[in-house]
Amino acid sequence: MTQTKPRFKTIKEYLDYDDGTDTRYELVNGELVELPSEDPINPTIAAILLVAFSALGIRPRQLAIGHQIEVESREVTARQPDLMVHTEESINALLSGERIIRLGMPVPQLVVEVVSLGSPSSKNYQRDYVEKPREYAARGIPELWQVDPNRAVVNVLELVNGAYQSRPFAGDDPVLSPQFPTLQLTAAEILNAGK
């Protein structure tokens, strides 16, 4: 017996859907698309960054793992970064009853994406290095990090005149964040998940 995939006409239907599993999905052209399983290091990297941002005095309610943001794309309706650092405005809008940062709502100060394994011609690479930066820039998110353990680099992308300018950090380079200039982490501390 073949089981049909549910189709959704609205983002609310998608948000209300629960298949009883821990499977992560994105909504693409009205259909659920299962996200590839994460490397076990990804949530550890997100947790290390959460602790580092917390040490800067950022309020715990502004740090989020698992929040989604609606994007303008021909295919994908929403993205779920590995970590978000909310502004007061974006977290207040989200906590006012929404379960996703909708179009028109205030955006977070920073999103972090831990990059999935893949060659430049792979879907993973295209999603992480081409599509997501384009979508986040269109939303006006001031800073995006691409943490890529496989290439041993942390790219910090700053939004300048509607487009991201990327600066790579590797090894013992201190990661310089335009939004958080007092952050004290090296690329190696992030990439090695605190080893």
C-alpha positions as CSV (number, residue, x, y, z in Angstrom):
1,M,0.0,0.0,0.0
2,T,1.4,3.4,-1.0
3,Q,1.1,6.2,1.4
4,T,0.5,9.6,-0.2
5,K,2.4,12.7,1.0
6,P,0.3,15.4,2.5
7,R,-0.1,18.6,0.5
8,F,-0.5,21.9,2.1
9,K,-2.2,25.0,0.8
10,T,-1.1,27.3,3.6
11,I,1.8,27.6,5.9
12,K,-0.6,27.2,8.9
13,E,-1.5,23.7,7.6
14,Y,2.2,22.9,7.4
15,L,2.9,24.2,11.0
16,D,0.0,22.2,12.4
17,Y,1.1,19.0,10.8
18,D,2.6,16.3,13.1
19,D,3.4,12.8,11.7
20,G,4.4,11.6,15.2
21,T,8.1,11.3,14.4
22,D,11.1,13.6,14.9
23,T,11.6,13.9,11.2
24,R,12.6,17.4,10.1
25,Y,10.8,18.8,7.0
26,E,10.8,21.8,4.8
27,L,7.8,22.8,2.8
28,V,8.6,22.8,-0.9
29,N,5.9,23.7,-3.5
30,G,3.2,22.6,-1.0
31,E,4.8,19.2,-0.2
32,L,6.9,18.0,2.7
33,V,10.5,17.3,1.8
34,E,12.4,15.4,4.4
35,L,15.6,17.1,5.4
36,P,18.8,15.0,5.4
37,S,19.8,13.7,8.8
38,E,22.2,16.0,10.5
39,D,25.8,15.1,11.3
40,P,26.0,14.5,15.1
41,I,28.4,17.5,15.4
42,N,25.8,20.0,14.1
43,P,23.7,20.3,17.3
44,T,26.9,20.3,19.4
45,I,28.2,23.3,17.4
46,A,24.9,25.1,17.8
47,A,25.0,24.4,21.6
48,I,28.6,25.7,21.9
49,L,27.5,28.9,20.0
50,L,24.5,29.2,22.2
51,V,26.7,29.2,25.3
52,A,29.1,31.7,23.8
53,F,26.4,34.1,22.9
54,S,24.8,33.7,26.3
55,A,28.2,34.6,27.9
56,L,27.9,37.9,26.0
57,G,24.9,38.8,28.1
58,I,22.3,38.0,25.4
59,R,19.1,37.1,27.1
60,P,18.3,33.3,27.0
61,R,14.9,34.0,25.4
62,Q,16.7,35.6,22.4
63,L,18.7,32.4,21.7
64,A,16.8,29.7,19.8
65,I,17.4,26.3,18.3
66,G,14.5,25.0,16.2
67,H,12.8,28.3,15.2
68,Q,11.7,28.7,11.7
69,I,11.7,31.7,9.4
70,E,9.5,32.2,6.3
71,V,11.5,33.0,3.2
72,E,10.6,34.2,-0.3
73,S,11.6,31.5,-2.7
74,R,10.1,29.8,-5.7
75,E,10.2,26.5,-3.9
76,V,10.9,26.6,-0.1
77,T,8.4,28.3,2.2
78,A,10.4,28.2,5.5
79,R,13.9,27.5,6.7
80,Q,15.1,26.2,10.1
81,P,18.6,27.5,10.9
82,D,20.7,25.6,13.4
83,L,20.7,28.7,15.7
84,M,19.0,32.1,15.7
85,V,20.0,35.1,17.8
86,H,16.8,37.1,18.0
87,T,16.4,40.8,18.4
88,E,13.9,41.9,21.1
89,E,11.5,42.7,18.3
90,S,11.8,39.4,16.5
91,I,11.4,37.3,19.7
92,N,8.5,39.4,20.9
93,A,6.7,39.0,17.5
94,L,7.3,35.2,17.6
95,L,6.2,34.8,21.2
96,S,3.0,36.8,20.4
97,G,1.5,33.6,19.1
98,E,3.2,32.8,15.9
99,R,5.3,29.6,15.5
100,I,7.4,30.9,12.7
101,I,8.9,34.3,11.8
102,R,6.5,35.3,9.0
103,L,7.2,37.6,6.1
104,G,6.8,41.2,7.4
105,M,7.8,40.3,11.0
106,P,11.0,41.6,12.5
107,V,14.0,39.4,11.6
108,P,16.6,38.0,13.9
109,Q,20.0,39.6,14.4
110,L,21.9,36.5,13.3
111,V,21.3,33.1,11.9
112,V,23.8,30.2,12.0
113,E,23.7,27.3,9.5
114,V,26.0,24.3,10.0
115,V,26.7,23.3,6.5
116,S,25.8,19.8,5.3
117,L,28.4,17.6,3.6
118,G,28.4,17.9,-0.2
119,S,30.5,18.8,-3.3
120,P,29.8,22.2,-5.1
121,S,27.5,20.3,-7.5
122,S,25.4,18.7,-4.8
123,K,21.9,19.7,-3.6
124,N,23.3,20.3,-0.1
125,Y,26.0,22.7,-1.3
126,Q,23.5,24.6,-3.5
127,R,21.0,24.8,-0.6
128,D,23.6,26.0,2.0
129,Y,25.9,28.2,-0.1
130,V,23.5,29.6,-2.7
131,E,19.8,29.4,-1.8
132,K,19.9,30.1,1.9
133,P,22.1,33.2,1.7
134,R,19.9,34.6,-1.1
135,E,16.8,33.9,0.9
136,Y,18.2,35.4,4.2
137,A,19.5,38.5,2.4
138,A,16.1,39.0,0.9
139,R,14.6,38.9,4.4
140,G,17.2,41.5,5.6
141,I,18.9,39.4,8.2
142,P,22.1,41.4,9.1
143,E,24.4,38.5,9.7
144,L,24.6,34.9,8.6
145,W,27.2,32.3,9.6
146,Q,28.1,29.3,7.5
147,V,29.9,26.8,9.8
148,D,31.4,24.2,7.6
149,P,33.2,21.4,9.5
150,N,34.0,19.5,6.3
151,R,35.9,22.5,4.8
152,A,37.2,23.6,8.2
153,V,35.9,27.2,7.8
154,V,33.5,29.6,9.4
155,N,32.2,32.1,6.9
156,V,30.7,35.2,8.5
157,L,28.4,37.0,6.0
158,E,27.4,40.6,6.7
159,L,24.5,42.2,4.8
160,V,25.7,45.3,2.9
161,N,23.4,47.1,0.5
162,G,21.1,44.0,0.3
163,A,23.8,41.4,-0.4
164,Y,26.1,39.4,1.8
165,Q,29.8,40.0,1.9
166,S,31.6,36.9,3.2
167,R,34.7,36.7,5.4
168,P,36.2,33.3,6.0
169,F,37.9,32.2,9.3
170,A,39.9,29.1,9.8
171,G,42.2,27.5,12.4
172,D,43.2,29.9,15.3
173,D,41.6,32.9,13.5
174,P,39.4,34.8,16.0
175,V,35.9,34.8,14.4
176,L,34.9,38.5,13.9
177,S,31.2,39.2,14.1
178,P,30.0,42.6,13.0
179,Q,26.8,42.2,15.2
180,F,28.8,40.8,18.2
181,P,32.2,42.4,18.2
182,T,33.1,41.2,21.8
183,L,32.7,37.6,20.9
184,Q,35.8,35.6,21.9
185,L,35.9,32.4,19.8
186,T,38.3,31.0,17.3
187,A,37.2,29.1,14.2
188,A,38.9,26.0,15.6
189,E,36.9,26.2,18.8
190,I,33.7,26.3,16.8
191,L,34.6,23.7,14.2
192,N,36.0,21.2,16.6
193,A,32.9,21.4,18.8
194,G,34.8,22.5,21.9
195,K,37.4,19.6,21.9
